[in-house]
Amino acid sequence: MYKVLIVDDHESMSDSLSQALSKTGSFEVVGTLKNALYAELYCGKLKPDLILMDVCTEGGASGLEATKTIKENYPDIKIIVISGFDEITY
């Protein structure tokens, strides 16, 4: 079973992703965060295999910056960057 950390400030999105992943039987959601600033810390504690990372999180914290830091320190963790923005430049 793959351990997943969800980083998204929209509770409805986090809940939907968590339910969808849990129903597959292949994923265990080990945590959800609203602020990307804490994602690296939680990687050390929860040891996720996969992170679903929102581009912009609570307080304007950048999911892109958090992704860069996590990949530098935890290169084996896979990260999928997601966004509700319709802006293609992200």
N, C-alpha and C positions, 0 to 999 in steps of 0.2 A: 504494500500500500504506500502510495506517495503522500508525503506530508506537504501541505499547502499553507502559505501565509497570504492573506488577502489584505491589501493596503488600498483603501478607498474611503473617502469621507462621506459618501452617500450610503446611508444604512440600508436602504432598499436594495441597492446594487450588491453590497456585501452579502446581505441575507440571501438574495437570489443566487449569486455565485456559489455560496456555501451550500445551499440546498441542492443545486444542480450537481455539484461535484460529489457531495456525500451520497447522492442517489446512485451514482455509478458503481460504487463499491470498490473503486480503485484509488480513491483519494480520501485523505483525512485532513480536514481543515483544522490546523493546530492553533490558529489565531487570526484575529482581524484587528487591523489598526486603522484609525482615521487620519493619522499624521505620518507622513513619510520620514520625518526626522527620527522616529524611533525604530524604523525598520531594521537598520543594521544591528542595533542592540538585541532585537528580538531574534535575529538570525543566529546570534551566538547562543541564545537560550533555547530556542525551539528547534533549531537545525532543520529548516524546511528544505524540501527537494525543489520546490517551485514557489515562486512568488507571482501573484497577479497584482501589478503595481499601476495605480492610477497616475496619470501625468501630473495632475495638480491636486493636492490634498488639503486637508484642514489647515487654516492659517496661511495658505499660499505656499506651503512646503512643496518643493519640487520632487516629484517621483522620478524624474530623469536624473537629477543629482544623486538621489538616494540609490538609484540603479547603478550609477557609475561607481559609487563608493562600495556598494555590496559586491559588485563584480571584481573590484580590486582586492577585496579582503576574503571573499568567499567565491572563488571562480567556478566551483562546481554547482552552485545554485543556479537553476534556470529561472529567468525572469521574463514574463510576458507583460509588456506595457500596454495598458488599456486607457481609453478616454471616451468621455461622452461629448467632447468638443467636436465640432464639425470642421475645425481648422486643420488643414492637411499639413501645415508646416511642422507639426509635432512629429 
